[in-house]
Amino acid sequence: TFERQAATFVELPVTKEVPVSTELTVTHTVCKNDAIAAVIKTNGVANNNRFGRKTEKMSDTNQICFMEVDGKIVFFNEAEAVSDLDANEPEELEINAIYGKKTAGKRAVDMEGLPVERIDHYMTEEELKEEFGEKGWKQLPDTVVKRYHFTPAKITVDEHHIGVYAGKEDGHMKRAPHPKGLLPSSPVTPSLAAAVMNGKYVNAVPLYRLEKEFERYGLAITRQNMANWMIRLADEYLGVMYDYLHMKLYEFHVIQADETPVLVNKDGRPAGSKSYMWVYRSGYMYPDEQIVLYEYQRTRNASHPRQFLKDYSGVCVTDGYQVYHTVEKELEDLKIAGCWVHCRRKFDEALKAVPKAAQKESLSYLVIKQIQAVYREEDKLKELKPEDRLKQRQVVIKPLVDALFAYLKSNERKASTAKLKQAVTYALNQEKYLRVFLEDGEVPMDNNASERAIRGFCIGKKNWEMIDTINGATSSAIIYSIAETAKANNLKPYEYFEYLLTQIPAHMDDTDRSFLEDLLPWSPKLPEYIRKQKDRG
C-alpha cells in the first residue's frame, strides 16, 4: 500500500529539551552552545565554498523516487525504492555528452589529418644478399610506425620588394600592386597578431611572458606593442565580425546570459574598481552554430542587457539576477527562463550547514533529491527533437515539477535555518522562470553553458595582467568572443584569427558586409585547415 511505501518528510531534528530541573546556568550554556553551533555552521559553509570540493554531486548516490497516487506525483525516499537508481549521476547538474571507452587504434585515429613526412628504412641490395643469399628473399608489406615530430615556432621576415616605376615623359610614378599592412608603419602581420591573440586569449599567457618568449626568438616586441596591436586590431577589424555575430545571435530562438566581475585600472574611477564582463551565447541545444559574445561594462545594472537585447525576440536563460526580469517587463518580445542549477545550489548550501549525521533527514536533502529526479528524467530526452522533447516534458516532467513546488509550499514554514529559508524563498520566487523549460522544447533546464563560458574567462583573467583601460577591456571582450566562438565551433583559434585578419582588411572598403557570411565559424567556405579534426569513437 502507499501508506507502507511512502516516506515521512522529516525536518531537521529538534534539539533536545533541557530537563525542568536544570539550573539557569545550564540554560545559558545551551544558548551559548546554540550560538557557537550557528557560527560553526556558517564557517563550515564558508570554508567549504573556499576550500571544499566544487562538484555538486551528492555523496549518496541514492536518488529520490516518485509514484503516482490518485493522479498526483508523490516523492518518497524508501531505501528499497532507490537501491538500484544510482546510475548516470552527473558531476554537475546538466546534460553532458556521454564519452565511450577508448577504442583500439585510437592513436592512429588521432594522427589522421596531420601532415605526414615519409621516412624510408630499407636494406641495400648488398645487405639482402648477405642475409638471404642471391635472390633468396621476397618483399613483404612494410611495417609502418608513426611518431609525432614537433617543430618549434619559427620566425621569418617577409621582405616585400615593391616595384616603383616612373614615366619618362611626364615623370609620374607608379608602384606595383601589393598588400597593405594591417596597421600603418607597423611590422605586425596576421600570423604574428594571431600568435599574440592565441597566446593571451586562448592559452591565458600574460603579455609579459609573451614578451620574454619573443625575446628568445630574437624579436624586440614589447608588451606595450602587443597591447596596442590588440586594441587597434580589435577596433578596426575583429569588431566588424563581433557586430555581425551580435546580429546573428538575434536569429536564435533561445540564448543564454551571465556576468562576472573584472578589474579595470583607468576608467575614471579609483584604481581597481569593479566592472563587469557580460556573456551572451546561443543556446547549447544548437550545437551546429555556436556564438559566444562577451561585453565589457562598468556596472551590473539593467541598462546593459536592455541595450544588448533590445532587438531580440525569443527566450533568454539566466540565473535569478533581478535585472533580467526588469528587462523582460520592458521588452515585449523577450522571455526570461530560470536556471535549475542555481536553484539546486541554494539548497546545497543549506545542506552543508546541517551536521553530516542529520543531512539525510533534512528538508534540503529531500528537495535536492527531487530536483535530481527531474534531471534524471530530462536526461532521457536529450536525443529527442524539440517538439518530441516538449511532449515528454509535459507528460513526464511537469508532474514532477508540480509536486516539487507543492512540497516546497507545504513545507515553507518548516524551514529552520536562515540558509534553508533563503533557498525555499528563492525557489518559490523563481517558480515562474523555472517552469519556462516545460513550455518550450528548445529551452534547457539550466544556464550551465553560459556559466562555462564565464568560467573560462575567469580562469584566463587570473593569468592576465589587470586590464588597464576601458579600451583594453572592450578589445579583450571582442577578441575573447572570437576565440570562444571558434572553440565552440570546433575551429583552431590561431588559424581562425589569422584567416580573419587576412580576409577582413581586404573588404574594409566594401559598403556591403555580406562577405562576413563566408567567414562565420560554421560557413562551408572556410578552409578545411581551420577546422579541428572531429573526435571519433
C-alpha positions in Angstrom: 0.0 0.0 0.0 1.0 3.6 -0.4 1.0 4.1 3.4 3.6 1.4 3.7 5.8 2.7 0.9 5.6 6.5 1.4 8.4 8.0 3.4 7.8 10.7 6.0 9.4 14.0 5.1 11.4 14.8 8.2 12.5 18.3 9.1 15.8 19.0 10.9 16.0 17.2 14.3 14.9 19.4 17.1 17.5 20.0 19.8 16.9 18.1 23.0 14.9 19.9 25.6 16.7 20.8 28.8 15.2 19.0 31.9 12.9 21.1 34.1 15.4 20.6 37.0 18.2 22.2 35.0 19.6 25.4 36.5 19.6 28.7 34.8 23.3 28.4 34.2 22.7 25.3 32.2 20.1 27.0 30.1 22.6 29.8 29.5 25.2 27.3 28.4 22.8 25.7 26.0 22.1 29.1 24.5 25.8 29.8 24.2 26.2 26.4 22.6 23.5 27.1 20.1 25.2 30.4 19.2 28.5 28.6 18.8 26.9 25.9 16.7 25.4 28.6 14.4 28.8 30.2 14.0 30.4 26.8 13.3 27.7 26.1 10.6 28.3 29.4 9.0 32.1 29.0 9.0 31.6 25.5 7.7 29.7 26.7 4.6 32.2 29.5 4.1 35.2 27.1 4.3 33.5 24.6 2.0 33.0 27.3 -0.6 36.6 28.3 -0.3 38.4 25.0 0.1 35.8 22.3 -0.5 35.0 20.2 -3.5 33.4 22.2 -6.2 31.4 19.3 -7.6 27.7 19.4 -6.9 27.3 15.6 -7.0 25.6 14.1 -3.9 27.8 11.9 -1.7 24.9 9.5 -1.5 24.1 8.1 -4.9 20.6 7.0 -3.9 18.1 9.2 -5.8 14.7 10.1 -4.7 11.8 8.1 -6.3 8.3 9.1 -7.1 5.0 7.4 -7.7 1.5 8.3 -8.8 -1.3 8.3 -6.3 -4.8 9.5 -7.3 -3.4 11.2 -10.3 -0.7 13.1 -8.4 3.0 12.6 -8.2 4.3 11.9 -4.7 8.0 11.8 -3.9 9.4 9.3 -1.4 12.9 8.0 -0.3 12.4 4.5 0.9 15.7 2.6 0.7 14.2 -0.3 -1.2 12.7 2.1 -3.7 16.0 3.7 -4.6 18.5 0.9 -4.2 19.3 0.5 -7.9 18.9 4.1 -9.1 22.5 5.2 -8.8 23.3 5.3 -12.5 24.1 8.4 -14.6 24.6 10.7 -11.7 26.3 13.8 -13.3 29.2 15.6 -11.7 27.2 18.8 -12.4 23.6 19.2 -13.0 23.5 19.5 -16.7 23.0 17.3 -19.7 26.5 16.1 -20.6 27.8 14.2 -23.6 28.5 10.5 -22.9 32.0 9.5 -23.7 32.7 6.0 -24.8 35.6 3.8 -23.8 38.9 4.3 -25.5 38.9 2.3 -28.7 41.7 0.2 -30.1 43.9 2.1 -32.6 43.0 5.5 -31.2 46.5 6.8 -31.7 46.2 6.2 -35.4 42.8 8.0 -35.4 44.3 10.9 -33.5 47.0 11.2 -36.2 44.6 11.3 -39.1 44.5 14.7 -40.8 48.1 15.7 -39.8 50.7 16.2 -42.5 52.9 13.2 -42.9 56.6 13.1 -43.8 57.5 9.7 -45.0 60.9 8.3 -43.9 62.1 5.1 -45.5 64.2 2.4 -43.9 65.2 -0.3 -46.4 68.1 -2.7 -46.7 70.5 -2.3 -49.5 71.0 -5.0 -52.2 74.3 -6.0 -50.6 72.7 -6.3 -47.2 70.0 -8.5 -48.5 72.4 -10.8 -50.4 74.4 -11.2 -47.3 71.3 -12.0 -45.2 69.4 -14.3 -47.6 71.8 -15.2 -50.4 71.5 -14.4 -54.2 67.8 -13.7 -54.9 66.8 -15.5 -51.7 64.3 -13.0 -50.5 60.9 -11.6 -51.3 59.4 -8.2 -50.4 56.7 -8.2 -47.7 54.3 -5.4 -46.8 56.2 -2.7 -44.9 55.9 -2.3 -41.2 54.7 1.3 -40.6 55.4 3.0 -37.3 54.1 6.5 -36.7 55.6 9.0 -34.3 55.0 12.7 -33.6 57.5 15.2 -34.7 57.3 18.7 -33.1 58.8 21.8 -34.8 59.2 24.8 -32.5 57.9 28.2 -33.7 60.0 29.7 -36.5 60.2 33.4 -37.1 61.0 34.7 -40.5 60.9 38.2 -42.0 58.7 38.9 -45.1 60.7 41.4 -47.1 58.4 43.0 -49.7 60.2 44.4 -52.7 57.7 46.7 -54.4 58.4 47.7 -57.9 58.4 51.5 -58.5 58.1 52.9 -61.9 58.2 56.4 -63.4 57.1 57.7 -66.8 59.9 59.1 -69.0 57.8 61.8 -70.4 55.6 63.2 -67.6 57.6 61.7 -64.7 54.5 60.3 -62.9 55.3 57.4 -60.6 53.5 54.1 -60.1 54.1 51.3 -57.6 53.3 47.7 -58.2 50.1 46.4 -56.5 50.9 45.0 -53.1 49.0 44.1 -49.9 48.6 46.8 -47.3 49.9 46.3 -43.8 47.5 45.6 -41.0 48.4 48.8 -39.3 50.3 51.8 -40.8 54.0 51.8 -40.1 53.8 48.6 -38.1 55.5 45.3 -38.7 52.6 43.3 -37.3 51.1 40.7 -39.7 48.1 38.4 -39.4 50.3 35.5 -38.3 52.0 37.5 -35.6 48.8 39.1 -34.3 47.1 35.7 -34.3 50.0 34.3 -32.3 49.6 37.0 -29.6 45.8 36.6 -29.5 46.1 32.8 -29.3 48.7 33.1 -26.5 46.8 35.7 -24.4 43.1 34.9 -25.0 43.2 31.1 -25.6 46.2 29.9 -23.6 45.9 32.7 -20.9 49.6 33.7 -21.2 50.2 37.2 -19.9 51.8 39.7 -22.3 55.0 40.0 -20.2 55.6 36.2 -20.7 54.9 36.5 -24.4 57.4 39.4 -24.5 60.1 37.1 -22.9 59.2 34.3 -25.3 59.6 36.6 -28.3 63.0 37.7 -26.9 64.2 34.1 -27.1 63.4 34.2 -30.8 65.3 37.4 -31.2 62.2 39.7 -31.6 62.2 43.0 -29.8 58.4 43.2 -29.3 57.3 44.8 -26.0 54.1 44.1 -24.1 53.1 47.8 -24.9 53.5 46.9 -28.6 51.3 43.9 -28.2 48.7 45.7 -26.1 48.4 48.5 -28.7 48.1 45.9 -31.5 45.2 44.1 -29.7 43.3 47.3 -29.1 43.7 48.6 -32.7 43.1 45.3 -34.4 40.0 44.6 -32.4 38.6 48.0 -33.1 39.4 48.1 -36.8 38.9 44.6 -37.9 37.6 42.0 -35.4 35.0 44.4 -34.1 33.3 44.1 -37.6 32.9 40.3 -37.1 31.8 40.9 -33.5 29.0 43.2 -34.6 27.9 40.7 -37.2 27.9 37.8 -34.7 25.8 40.0 -32.4 23.3 40.4 -35.2 23.3 36.7 -36.0 22.7 36.0 -32.3 19.2 37.5 -32.6 18.3 34.8 -35.0 18.4 32.1 -32.3 15.1 31.3 -30.5 17.0 30.6 -27.3 20.1 32.4 -25.9 21.8 32.3 -22.5 23.4 35.1 -20.4 25.6 35.6 -17.4 28.1 38.1 -16.0 31.3 38.2 -13.9 33.4 41.0 -12.2 36.6 42.3 -13.8 39.0 44.9 -12.6 39.9 47.9 -14.8 42.5 50.4 -13.6 41.9 53.5 -15.6 38.2 54.1 -16.2 37.7 57.4 -14.4 37.1 55.7 -11.0 39.5 54.7 -8.2 42.1 52.1 -9.4 40.9 48.6 -9.1 37.2 49.5 -9.3 34.9 46.6 -10.1 33.5 46.4 -13.6 31.7 43.5 -15.3 32.1 41.2 -18.3 28.7 40.1 -19.5 28.4 37.0 -21.7 25.6 36.2 -24.2 25.6 33.0 -26.1 23.4 30.9 -28.3 21.6 28.1 -26.6 23.6 25.0 -26.1 20.9 22.9 -27.9 22.1 24.4 -31.2 25.4 22.6 -31.4 26.0 23.2 -35.2 26.0 27.1 -34.9 27.5 28.4 -31.6 28.0 32.1 -30.8 29.7 33.3 -27.6 29.9 37.1 -27.1 31.5 39.0 -24.2 30.7 42.6 -23.5 32.6 44.9 -21.1 30.5 47.3 -18.9 31.4 49.4 -15.9 28.3 48.4 -13.9 25.9 45.5 -13.5 22.7 47.4 -13.9 19.7 46.7 -16.2 20.7 49.2 -18.9 23.3 46.9 -20.3 21.2 43.8 -21.1 18.4 46.2 -22.1 20.7 47.7 -24.8 22.3 44.4 -25.9 18.9 42.6 -26.2 16.8 45.5 -27.4 16.1 43.9 -30.9 16.0 40.3 -29.7 12.8 38.2 -29.8 13.0 34.9 -28.0 13.9 33.2 -24.7 17.0 34.2 -22.6 18.1 31.7 -20.0 19.7 33.3 -16.9 20.2 33.0 -13.2 17.9 34.7 -10.8 19.5 38.1 -11.1 16.7 40.7 -11.0 17.9 42.9 -13.8 16.9 40.3 -16.4 13.4 40.2 -15.0 13.3 44.0 -15.2 14.3 43.9 -18.8 11.7 41.2 -19.6 9.0 43.6 -18.4 10.3 46.3 -20.7 10.9 44.3 -23.8 7.7 42.8 -25.2 9.3 40.0 -27.2 11.8 38.9 -24.5 11.0 35.9 -22.2 13.3 35.0 -19.3 13.9 31.4 -18.3 15.4 30.4 -15.0 18.2 28.1 -14.1 17.6 24.9 -12.1 21.3 24.6 -11.2 21.1 27.9 -9.3 18.0 26.8 -7.5 19.6 23.5 -6.5 22.8 25.3 -5.4 20.8 27.2 -2.8 19.6 24.0 -1.2 23.1 22.5 -1.4 24.5 25.5 0.6 21.7 25.0 3.1 22.5 21.3 3.3 26.2 22.0 4.1 25.2 23.9 7.2 23.5 20.7 8.6 25.5 18.2 10.6 26.5 15.3 8.4 24.7 12.8 10.6 21.4 14.6 10.1 21.7 15.6 6.5 19.6 12.8 5.0 16.7 13.7 7.3 16.7 17.4 6.3 14.3 19.2 4.1 17.3 20.4 2.0 18.4 16.9 1.2 14.9 15.8 0.1 14.4 18.8 -2.1 17.8 18.2 -3.8 16.8 14.6 -4.4 13.6 15.7 -6.0 15.5 18.1 -8.3 17.8 15.2 -9.2 14.8 13.1 -10.1 13.7 15.9 -12.5 17.2 16.0 -14.1 17.2 12.2 -14.4 14.0 12.3 -16.5 15.3 15.2 -18.5 18.5 13.4 -19.3 16.5 10.7 -21.1 15.1 13.3 -23.6 18.4 14.8 -24.8 18.4 13.0 -28.1 14.8 14.0 -29.0 13.8 16.7 -31.4 12.4 19.8 -29.6 8.8 19.0 -30.4 9.1 15.5 -29.1 11.1 16.7 -26.0 8.3 19.2 -25.2 5.6 16.4 -25.3 7.6 14.2 -23.0 8.3 17.1 -20.6 4.6 17.8 -20.4 3.8 14.1 -19.8 6.6 13.1 -17.5 8.5 16.1 -16.1 5.7 18.6 -15.5 4.0 16.4 -12.8 7.4 16.1 -11.0 7.9 19.9 -11.1 4.3 20.4 -9.9 4.9 18.0 -7.0 8.2 19.7 -6.1 6.7 23.2 -5.8 3.6 21.8 -3.9 6.0 20.2 -1.5 8.0 23.5 -1.1 4.9 25.5 -0.4 3.6 23.0 2.1 6.9 22.9 4.0 7.8 26.6 3.7 7.2 27.3 7.4 9.3 24.4 8.4 12.5 25.9 7.1 14.5 26.1 10.3 17.7 27.8 9.2 18.5 31.1 7.5 20.1 29.3 4.6 17.2 27.0 4.1 14.7 29.9 4.3 16.7 31.7 1.6 16.7 28.6 -0.6 12.9 28.0 -0.2 12.2 31.7 -0.8 14.4 31.7 -3.9 12.8 28.7 -5.4 9.3 30.0 -4.9 10.1 33.4 -6.2 11.7 31.9 -9.3 8.9 29.4 -10.0 7.6 31.3 -13.0 11.0 31.3 -14.6 12.0 27.8 -13.6 8.9 26.5 -15.3 9.6 28.0 -18.7 11.5 25.0 -20.0 8.3 23.0 -19.6 6.7 25.2 -22.3 9.4 25.0 -24.9 11.4 22.0 -26.1 14.4 24.2 -27.1 14.9 25.8 -23.7 17.5 24.0 -21.5 16.8 23.4 -17.8 19.9 25.4 -16.7 22.3 28.1 -17.6 25.5 26.0 -17.4 26.5 26.7 -20.9 27.0 30.4 -20.3 28.4 29.7 -16.8 31.1 27.6 -18.6 31.9 30.5 -20.9 32.2 32.8 -17.9 34.3 30.2 -16.0 36.8 30.0 -18.9 37.1 33.8 -18.8 37.6 33.8 -15.1 40.4 31.1 -15.3 42.1 33.2 -18.0 41.8 36.5 -16.3 43.7 35.2 -13.3 46.7 34.8 -15.6 46.3 38.2 -17.3 47.7 41.5 -16.1 44.9 43.6 -14.7 43.1 45.2 -17.7 44.4 48.7 -17.6 41.9 50.8 -19.6 38.4 50.8 -20.9 39.7 50.4 -24.4 41.7 47.4 -23.3 38.7 45.8 -21.6 36.5 46.4 -24.7 39.1 44.9 -27.0 39.6 41.9 -24.7 35.9 41.3 -24.9 35.9 41.3 -28.7 39.0 39.1 -29.1 37.9 36.7 -26.4 34.5 36.5 -28.1 36.1 35.4 -31.4 38.3 32.9 -29.6 35.5 31.3 -27.6 33.2 31.2 -30.6 35.9 29.5 -32.6 36.4 26.9 -29.9 32.7 26.3 -29.6 32.5 25.5 -33.3 35.5 23.2 -33.3 37.8 25.6 -35.1 41.5 26.1 -34.4 41.6 29.6 -32.8 45.1 30.6 -34.1 44.2 29.6 -37.7 40.8 31.4 -37.5 42.3 34.6 -36.1 44.9 34.6 -38.9 42.3 33.9 -41.6 40.0 36.7 -40.3 42.9 39.2 -40.2 43.8 38.3 -43.7 40.3 38.4 -45.2 38.6 41.3 -43.3 41.1 44.0 -44.2 40.7 43.2 -47.9 37.0 44.1 -47.6 37.2 47.2 -45.4 36.2 49.5 -48.3 33.1 47.4 -49.0 29.8 49.1 -48.1 28.1 45.6 -48.0 29.0 43.4 -45.1 27.6 40.2 -46.6 31.2 38.9 -47.1 31.2 38.2 -43.4 28.7 35.4 -44.0 31.5 33.3 -45.6 33.7 34.0 -42.6 31.3 32.6 -40.0 32.7 29.7 -38.0 30.1 27.3 -39.5 30.5 28.5 -43.1 31.2 25.7 -45.5 33.5 28.2 -47.4 36.1 28.2 -44.5 39.3 26.5 -45.5 39.5 23.0 -44.1 42.8 23.5 -42.3 41.0 25.9 -39.9 38.7 23.1 -38.6 39.8 20.7 -35.9 39.6 17.1 -36.5 36.4 15.9 -35.0 36.6 13.4 -32.2 35.9 9.8 -33.2 34.9 6.7 -31.3 
